[in-house]
Amino acid sequence: MRLLPAPVSLVLVLALAACGGGEEGGTPAASGSVEGAAWVLVAGVGVDGWEATPPTATFGGGTVAGSTGCNRYSASYALDGEALELGPIASTRMACPPPADAVEREYVAALERVAGWRLDGEQLVLLDEGGAELLRFDPRSEG
């Protein structure tokens, strides 16, 4: 059996540890935060067929980014407790066939009204200024 040099072994150990299971504190509910998980929309868009390419969101480092179901988008955000403020939304400009075009319009319009958030079990719920539910997400499963 051949041993690897110490620096190579250390890099491998650190890489494996970084990939290690997110069992403890790896779920959004365990962390109690909107950040650190990829989210996939499960409710909030009233367009028939939206489920075929659901919008997504990932919050981290002051930026939310994801898919509108057709185009990629990003925006800055600020968290203050359960208050959530999104900055202007930038997106790619590919032409979207129906129903993706309507999904994108509804989703972006809802994002522009977000003023708060909460976790409901494992789900992320984005709220308007009055506390009404706008969008609901599940944690995105790997794969």
Secondary structure, 3 states (H helix, E strand, C coil): CCCCCHHHHHHHHHHHHHHCCCCCCCCHHHHCCCCCCEEEEEECCCCCCHHHCCCEEEEECCEEEEECCCCEEEEEEEEECCEEEECCCEECCCCCCCCHHHHHHHHHHHHCCCCEEEEECCEEEEECCCCCEEEEEEECCCC
